[in-house]
């Protein structure tokens, strides 16, 4: 069972919606329980002679809520399901599974065809409830309806993302599952129909609040994903507080596909440079040879992604240890620290911040620049 956060959007939850949410991971057999595991460790040195049978071992499952089966206890309910489908070929087992506050009987099969056959079988006389297939996110029929959204801010709201994607795709969002990826959230958005994914397949990113978020179909190949990151430039020397949305005009002029601004680790503030991805090398050449951009009378510079820039001001001309803007910031804080007691006495706005300033701030931090020199 996935530990990702999830939320069912689009109305009251139903049994079928729960089935879709209860997808399980493909899994490998437990090697420690395999008697051949310790048989000959030297085989690893000559893996070229192996015959690869399968990359992953799949199990196919169908479930039914325990409340929909007769029986006075769990064992009786498991027995009813086993008697109904146990004679099918590739049947493996029945077991009890908990999902939230609900309990389900799961019947496990070795092949998908048998699982599909099982949910057509009537479990009991005078009982219309049957097993339902438990879909896996790795199955094509599910993967073809999933859109992956990357670079979401940590404070995003699922409902806002749902509305944005439904407007873009003209489709209805079924579920949104999220997981933390460093300073960002990655969302797996499942739509009701594949048409929504087809409509946005050629879209590389979307504007969401103040950021650009990369999107891609879950069924995208590794080669396609690598291609989207192949042609990238760094736009440096951004003014303080600039967001990806503020660069929308630049984005449109250079015909970029994505725009990404990373965040700092402590304050989660946006850095002073952005990464732009393009569809071709020709687009990059046009950008480099084109007229430079400026924001707030501050010229911007296109540089290679590997080029180190100042972490304080974003300039590619120096590193943070030589930054005049950083020097001025230290001097200002040192000056403010002289009045910290007065600020505390009169409770001026943000006075607690000034209390943290002290006369030794400048000397203590002047040469602590090593961690800022990596761009």
Secondary structure as GFF3:
##gff-version 3
##sequence-region A 1 375
A	DSSP	beta_strand	5	8	.	.	.	ID=ss1
A	DSSP	alpha_helix	15	21	.	.	.	ID=ss2
A	DSSP	three_ten_helix	31	33	.	.	.	ID=ss3
A	DSSP	three_ten_helix	41	49	.	.	.	ID=ss4
A	DSSP	beta_strand	60	65	.	.	.	ID=ss5
A	DSSP	three_ten_helix	66	68	.	.	.	ID=ss6
A	DSSP	alpha_helix	74	85	.	.	.	ID=ss7
A	DSSP	beta_strand	91	99	.	.	.	ID=ss8
A	DSSP	beta_strand	102	109	.	.	.	ID=ss9
A	DSSP	alpha_helix	112	118	.	.	.	ID=ss10
A	DSSP	beta_strand	132	134	.	.	.	ID=ss11
A	DSSP	alpha_helix	140	143	.	.	.	ID=ss12
A	DSSP	beta_strand	146	152	.	.	.	ID=ss13
A	DSSP	alpha_helix	158	169	.	.	.	ID=ss14
A	DSSP	beta_strand	173	181	.	.	.	ID=ss15
A	DSSP	beta_strand	184	191	.	.	.	ID=ss16
A	DSSP	alpha_helix	195	200	.	.	.	ID=ss17
A	DSSP	beta_strand	205	208	.	.	.	ID=ss18
A	DSSP	beta_strand	211	217	.	.	.	ID=ss19
A	DSSP	alpha_helix	222	228	.	.	.	ID=ss20
A	DSSP	beta_strand	231	236	.	.	.	ID=ss21
A	DSSP	three_ten_helix	245	247	.	.	.	ID=ss22
A	DSSP	alpha_helix	248	253	.	.	.	ID=ss23
A	DSSP	beta_strand	258	260	.	.	.	ID=ss24
A	DSSP	beta_strand	273	278	.	.	.	ID=ss25
A	DSSP	alpha_helix	281	289	.	.	.	ID=ss26
A	DSSP	beta_strand	294	295	.	.	.	ID=ss27
A	DSSP	beta_strand	298	299	.	.	.	ID=ss28
A	DSSP	beta_strand	301	303	.	.	.	ID=ss29
A	DSSP	three_ten_helix	320	322	.	.	.	ID=ss30
A	DSSP	alpha_helix	324	337	.	.	.	ID=ss31
A	DSSP	alpha_helix	340	346	.	.	.	ID=ss32
A	DSSP	alpha_helix	351	356	.	.	.	ID=ss33
A	DSSP	alpha_helix	361	365	.	.	.	ID=ss34
A	DSSP	three_ten_helix	370	372	.	.	.	ID=ss35
###
